[in-house]
Amino acid sequence: MHHVEKLQAILKSQVRVNEPLSRHTTLKVGGPAAIFVEPIDRLDIQNVLRFDYQHKLPYFVIGNGSNLLARDEGFKGIVLKLSHSFCYLRCIGELAVVGAGTPLPPLVTKVAEKGLAGLEFACGIPGTVGGAAYMNAGAHGKEIGELLEEVVMVSKEGESKIAATELSFGYRYCSIQKIEGLITEVSLKLSPGEPYVIRQKIELLQQVRKKKQPRLPNAGSVFRNPPQCSAGHLIEEAGLKGLRIGDAQISEIHANFIVNLGKARASDIFALISAVREKVKEKFGIDLELEIKILDA
């Protein structure tokens, strides 16, 4: 409680104690975060990071909690959630300046209405634009890094702008992961287009997604695709589609998704992950790497 009172004294944002992470992850699992803050501005972020550094506490940043698995034991440090104050869109010509907490699906719709094309591939990605930039999220053969113009970051030292030309990108990777601090704003270079045509493309991609991805609570793709291969195909060929532990199940729609049937615990999901890795290794000699992040402390 001592840490909480000291932190609250330097913030405008409310500090919450033992906030259930199951309320903030798309998998709907996870124990309590010892300290939970939804910063209302960049100065509060900087103050949290300074406090964290001074008191040697672990911290973790989330957007809408997709691509994330929180343990049943929770998180012993500070969880920062970028939400309302970091959900905005400004268009300057063909440049979309977006708050890092902005969810991708509604962003895709909004830029389409403004006659800006190029982001349609992201209509089914459940994360925020900040998280997408951080991990170079992609779908349908395209990645967010292809559109990135600039990111704004906040660290304990203050605010900085980083041009995309200073960064390197790979499969589900951006070198910004090596830079201290967190993304608060992303600028994307889009292209002019007819709103009606862009909307048609979005609708087509959404139809494909509905057929290929589960609607039950999930975190997105669990494993990274190995080179020249599909993780989902390997899992299906290993006979694991539909495998269930507790209320966690390997999706019967897409084998690279784990769904929460209602009352799953993180431990059920970890057990499924271990079972999949073991079976795929045994059958194909391939070590599957996680794409989802583990909130671990």
C-alpha positions as CSV (number, residue, x, y, z in Angstrom):
1,M,0.0,0.0,0.0
2,H,3.0,2.3,0.7
3,H,3.9,2.2,-3.1
4,V,0.3,2.9,-4.1
5,E,0.0,6.0,-1.9
6,K,3.3,7.4,-3.1
7,L,2.4,6.8,-6.8
8,Q,-1.1,8.2,-6.4
9,A,0.4,11.4,-5.0
10,I,2.3,12.2,-8.2
11,L,-0.4,11.2,-10.7
12,K,-3.6,12.8,-12.0
13,S,-4.8,9.3,-13.0
14,Q,-6.4,6.9,-10.6
15,V,-4.3,4.1,-9.2
16,R,-6.1,0.8,-8.7
17,V,-5.0,-2.0,-6.4
18,N,-5.4,-5.7,-7.2
19,E,-7.2,-5.1,-10.4
20,P,-8.3,-8.4,-12.0
21,L,-6.5,-8.8,-15.4
22,S,-9.3,-11.0,-16.6
23,R,-11.3,-7.8,-17.1
24,H,-8.6,-6.4,-19.4
25,T,-7.5,-9.4,-21.6
26,T,-9.4,-10.8,-24.6
27,L,-8.9,-14.3,-23.3
28,K,-10.8,-13.3,-20.1
29,V,-8.2,-14.9,-17.8
30,G,-5.6,-13.6,-15.4
31,G,-5.2,-12.8,-11.7
32,P,-4.8,-9.4,-10.1
33,A,-2.4,-6.7,-11.1
34,A,-0.9,-5.3,-7.8
35,I,-1.0,-1.8,-9.3
36,F,-3.1,-0.8,-12.3
37,V,-3.0,2.6,-14.0
38,E,-4.9,4.0,-17.0
39,P,-2.8,7.2,-17.6
40,I,-4.7,10.3,-18.7
41,D,-1.7,11.9,-20.4
42,R,1.9,11.5,-21.4
43,L,3.2,13.2,-18.2
44,D,1.5,10.6,-16.1
45,I,3.2,7.9,-18.1
46,Q,6.6,9.5,-17.6
47,N,5.9,9.8,-13.9
48,V,4.9,6.1,-13.6
49,L,8.1,5.1,-15.4
50,R,10.2,7.3,-13.2
51,F,8.5,5.8,-10.1
52,D,8.9,2.3,-11.4
53,Y,12.7,2.9,-12.0
54,Q,13.2,4.4,-8.6
55,H,11.4,1.6,-6.8
56,K,12.7,-1.2,-9.1
57,L,9.2,-2.5,-9.8
58,P,8.4,-4.5,-12.9
59,Y,5.9,-2.9,-15.3
60,F,3.9,-4.1,-18.3
61,V,1.9,-2.1,-20.9
62,I,-1.4,-3.3,-22.4
63,G,-3.9,-1.9,-24.9
64,N,-7.0,-3.9,-25.2
65,G,-5.3,-7.1,-23.9
66,S,-5.2,-9.1,-27.1
67,N,-2.1,-11.2,-27.9
68,L,-1.6,-11.6,-24.1
69,L,-1.8,-14.3,-21.5
70,A,-1.8,-13.3,-17.9
71,R,-1.1,-15.9,-15.2
72,D,-3.6,-16.9,-12.5
73,E,-1.2,-15.5,-9.9
74,G,-1.5,-12.1,-11.5
75,F,1.3,-9.5,-11.8
76,K,3.3,-8.1,-8.9
77,G,4.3,-4.8,-10.5
78,I,2.5,-2.0,-12.4
79,V,0.3,-2.6,-15.3
80,L,-0.2,0.5,-17.6
81,K,-3.3,0.4,-19.8
82,L,-3.5,2.9,-22.7
83,S,-7.1,3.6,-23.3
84,H,-9.5,6.6,-23.7
85,S,-6.9,9.4,-23.5
86,F,-4.8,7.6,-26.2
87,C,-7.7,6.8,-28.6
88,Y,-7.8,9.5,-31.3
89,L,-7.3,10.0,-35.0
90,R,-6.0,13.1,-36.9
91,C,-5.6,13.0,-40.6
92,I,-3.1,15.4,-42.3
93,G,-3.5,14.7,-46.0
94,E,-2.6,11.1,-46.4
95,L,-1.0,10.8,-43.0
96,A,-3.0,9.3,-40.2
97,V,-1.8,10.3,-36.7
98,V,-3.2,7.8,-34.3
99,G,-3.2,7.4,-30.5
100,A,-1.5,4.2,-29.5
101,G,-4.6,3.0,-27.5
102,T,-6.8,3.1,-30.6
103,P,-8.3,-0.3,-31.5
104,L,-7.4,-1.3,-35.1
105,P,-10.9,-2.5,-36.4
106,P,-12.7,0.9,-35.8
107,L,-9.6,2.8,-37.0
108,V,-9.7,0.9,-40.3
109,T,-13.3,1.9,-40.7
110,K,-12.7,5.6,-39.8
111,V,-9.8,6.0,-42.3
112,A,-11.9,4.3,-45.0
113,E,-14.7,6.9,-44.4
114,K,-12.1,9.6,-45.0
115,G,-11.0,8.0,-48.3
116,L,-7.7,6.6,-47.0
117,A,-6.6,3.2,-48.1
118,G,-3.9,0.7,-47.2
119,L,-5.0,-0.3,-43.7
120,E,-7.8,-2.7,-44.8
121,F,-5.7,-5.8,-44.0
122,A,-5.8,-4.9,-40.3
123,C,-9.7,-4.9,-40.0
124,G,-9.6,-8.3,-38.2
125,I,-6.6,-7.7,-36.0
126,P,-8.0,-7.3,-32.4
127,G,-5.2,-5.2,-30.9
128,T,-4.4,-1.5,-30.7
129,V,-2.3,0.5,-33.1
130,G,0.5,0.9,-30.5
131,G,0.7,-2.8,-30.0
132,A,0.5,-3.5,-33.7
133,A,3.5,-1.2,-34.3
134,Y,5.4,-2.7,-31.4
135,M,5.2,-6.2,-32.8
136,N,4.8,-5.4,-36.5
137,A,1.4,-7.0,-36.6
138,G,0.1,-8.2,-39.9
139,A,-2.5,-10.2,-41.9
140,H,-3.3,-11.2,-45.4
141,G,0.4,-10.8,-46.5
142,K,0.8,-7.2,-45.2
143,E,2.3,-5.7,-42.1
144,I,1.9,-2.5,-40.2
145,G,5.6,-1.7,-40.6
146,E,5.0,-1.1,-44.3
147,L,2.8,1.9,-43.4
148,L,4.7,3.3,-40.4
149,E,6.0,6.8,-40.8
150,E,6.8,7.8,-37.2
151,V,6.2,6.8,-33.6
152,V,6.1,8.9,-30.5
153,M,7.5,7.3,-27.4
154,V,7.6,8.3,-23.7
155,S,10.2,7.1,-21.3
156,K,11.2,8.2,-17.8
157,E,13.4,10.8,-19.5
158,G,10.5,12.3,-21.5
159,E,9.1,12.2,-25.0
160,S,10.9,11.4,-28.3
161,K,9.9,10.9,-31.9
162,I,11.4,8.0,-33.9
163,A,11.2,7.9,-37.7
164,A,10.3,4.5,-39.3
165,T,13.6,4.8,-41.3
166,E,15.5,4.4,-38.0
167,L,13.7,1.1,-37.3
168,S,14.1,-2.4,-38.6
169,F,11.2,-4.9,-39.1
170,G,10.8,-8.6,-39.4
171,Y,8.1,-11.2,-38.9
172,R,6.1,-10.0,-35.9
173,Y,9.1,-7.9,-34.9
174,C,10.1,-4.2,-34.8
175,S,13.4,-3.0,-33.3
176,I,11.4,-0.5,-31.2
177,Q,11.1,-3.4,-28.8
178,K,14.8,-2.7,-27.8
179,I,14.1,1.0,-27.0
180,E,13.2,1.9,-23.4
181,G,9.7,3.4,-23.0
182,L,6.3,2.9,-24.6
183,I,4.6,4.0,-27.7
184,T,1.9,6.7,-27.3
185,E,1.3,7.8,-30.9
186,V,1.8,6.3,-34.3
187,S,1.8,8.0,-37.7
188,L,0.7,5.9,-40.7
189,K,1.3,6.8,-44.4
190,L,-1.9,5.8,-46.3
191,S,-3.1,6.2,-49.9
192,P,-6.1,8.0,-51.4
193,G,-9.0,5.8,-52.4
194,E,-12.8,5.7,-52.9
195,P,-14.5,5.1,-49.6
196,Y,-17.0,2.7,-51.2
197,V,-14.3,0.6,-52.8
198,I,-12.3,0.5,-49.5
199,R,-15.4,-0.5,-47.5
200,Q,-16.0,-3.4,-50.0
201,K,-12.5,-4.7,-49.5
202,I,-12.9,-4.5,-45.7
203,E,-16.2,-6.4,-45.8
204,L,-14.7,-9.1,-47.9
205,L,-11.8,-9.5,-45.5
206,Q,-14.2,-9.6,-42.6
207,Q,-16.2,-12.4,-44.2
208,V,-13.0,-14.4,-44.6
209,R,-12.1,-13.8,-41.0
210,K,-15.5,-14.9,-39.7
211,K,-15.1,-18.2,-41.5
212,K,-11.5,-18.8,-40.4
213,Q,-11.3,-17.5,-36.9
214,P,-13.3,-18.3,-33.7
215,R,-15.7,-15.9,-32.1
216,L,-15.2,-17.2,-28.5
217,P,-12.8,-15.3,-26.3
218,N,-9.2,-15.8,-27.5
219,A,-5.9,-13.9,-27.7
220,G,-5.3,-14.3,-31.5
221,S,-2.6,-16.6,-32.9
222,V,-0.9,-18.5,-30.1
223,F,2.2,-19.6,-32.0
224,R,4.4,-17.9,-34.6
225,N,4.4,-19.6,-38.0
226,P,7.7,-21.5,-38.6
227,P,9.5,-20.7,-41.9
228,Q,7.6,-22.0,-44.9
229,C,5.0,-23.5,-42.7
230,S,1.7,-22.8,-40.8
231,A,1.5,-23.4,-37.1
232,G,-2.2,-24.0,-37.4
233,H,-1.6,-26.7,-40.0
234,L,1.0,-28.5,-37.9
235,I,-1.3,-28.5,-34.9
236,E,-4.2,-29.8,-36.9
237,E,-2.0,-32.5,-38.5
238,A,-0.8,-33.5,-35.1
239,G,-4.5,-34.4,-34.3
240,L,-4.9,-31.7,-31.6
241,K,-7.8,-29.6,-33.1
242,G,-10.5,-29.5,-30.4
243,L,-8.3,-30.7,-27.6
244,R,-9.7,-29.4,-24.3
245,I,-8.2,-28.9,-20.8
246,G,-10.7,-27.5,-18.3
247,D,-12.6,-24.8,-20.2
248,A,-9.7,-24.0,-22.5
249,Q,-9.8,-25.5,-26.0
250,I,-7.8,-25.6,-29.2
251,S,-10.3,-24.0,-31.6
252,E,-12.2,-26.3,-33.9
253,I,-12.3,-23.5,-36.4
254,H,-8.5,-22.6,-36.5
255,A,-6.0,-24.8,-34.6
256,N,-3.6,-21.9,-33.9
257,F,-6.2,-20.3,-31.6
258,I,-7.0,-21.3,-28.0
259,V,-10.5,-20.3,-26.9
260,N,-12.1,-19.8,-23.5
261,L,-15.3,-21.8,-23.3
262,G,-16.4,-19.9,-20.3
263,K,-14.5,-20.5,-17.1
264,A,-11.0,-21.3,-18.3
265,R,-8.0,-20.5,-16.1
266,A,-4.6,-19.4,-17.3
267,S,-3.2,-22.7,-16.0
268,D,-5.5,-24.6,-18.5
269,I,-4.2,-22.5,-21.4
270,F,-0.6,-23.1,-20.3
271,A,-1.3,-26.8,-20.2
272,L,-2.7,-26.8,-23.7
273,I,0.3,-24.8,-25.0
274,S,2.7,-27.4,-23.4
275,A,0.7,-30.3,-24.9
276,V,0.8,-28.7,-28.4
277,R,4.5,-28.0,-28.3
278,E,5.3,-31.5,-27.1
279,K,3.1,-33.2,-29.8
280,V,4.3,-31.0,-32.7
281,K,7.9,-31.5,-31.7
282,E,7.4,-35.3,-31.4
283,K,5.6,-35.6,-34.8
284,F,7.4,-33.0,-36.9
285,G,10.7,-32.1,-35.0
286,I,9.6,-28.4,-35.0
287,D,9.8,-26.2,-31.9
288,L,6.9,-23.9,-31.9
289,E,7.6,-20.4,-30.6
290,L,4.9,-18.3,-28.9
291,E,3.4,-15.3,-30.6
292,I,1.3,-14.3,-27.7
293,K,3.1,-12.5,-24.8
294,I,3.1,-13.8,-21.3
295,L,2.5,-11.3,-18.6
296,D,4.9,-12.7,-16.1
297,A,6.3,-11.4,-12.8
